[in-house]
């Protein structure tokens, strides 16, 4: 039926592997290498203090507002 040998069949799939599979493998390996390099980099030790906003509703709360603000200030 078919006169193709196994080597001819493999050579016919080589362009598919070269075009589709090789770039996928390269992207995976680049991701692995980037993650390893990122892990080896020392972490930042400088003090980092992000800005935080606290929204406190205080409509008709009376003396409880002062207590709420005091507990928010103690969290610093």
N, C-alpha and C positions, 0 to 999 in steps of 0.2 A: 504494500500500500504506500507507505512513505519510505523514501530512500535517505532520509536525513539521519545523520549519526548524532550521538549524544553531544559531541563537541559542537556541532553546528547548532543544536538546540540551545546549548548554554550560551554560545556567542550571540544568538539572536536576543536573549534576555539581558545581555550585558548593558546595552544602552538604557534600558529601563532602570536597572539597578544604579547606573551612573547618574541618571537624571533625577530620579525620585528618591531612592533610598540613601544615597551618599549625603545629600544635603541634610536630610533628617538626622542621620547619625552625627554629622558635624555639629548641628545645632544642639543636640543633646549633650555632646561632649563639651561644647563651649559653655553650656549652662553648668555642668558639673565643675569644670575648672574655675569658673567665676565664683561659684559658691565656696569652693575650697579656699580660694584666695581671699574672699571676704571674711571667712572665719579666722584666717591667720592674722588679719589686720587687727592691731590692738584697739580695744574699745576706748571711746572717748572718756577721759576721766575728769574733764572740766565740769564745773558745776553748771547744770542745766536747769533752769527754772522757767517752765512755760507759764505764759500768762493765762490765768483762769478767771472766769467771770462767774459770780454766784448771783443768782436771781432769787430774791427773797420776797415773797408776797406778804405784806403787812398792812392789810386794810382792817381797821378796827381791832387791832391785836393788843394794844395797850402796853403793859410792862413786859409782855413776852417778846417784843421786838428786841429789846435790849439784851435779853438772854440769848436770843438767836444770833444776833450780831457778835456777841461775846464768844459763843461756841465756834462760830466761823473763824474768828480771829485766832483762836487757840489751835486751829488746825494747821497753821503756818509752820 
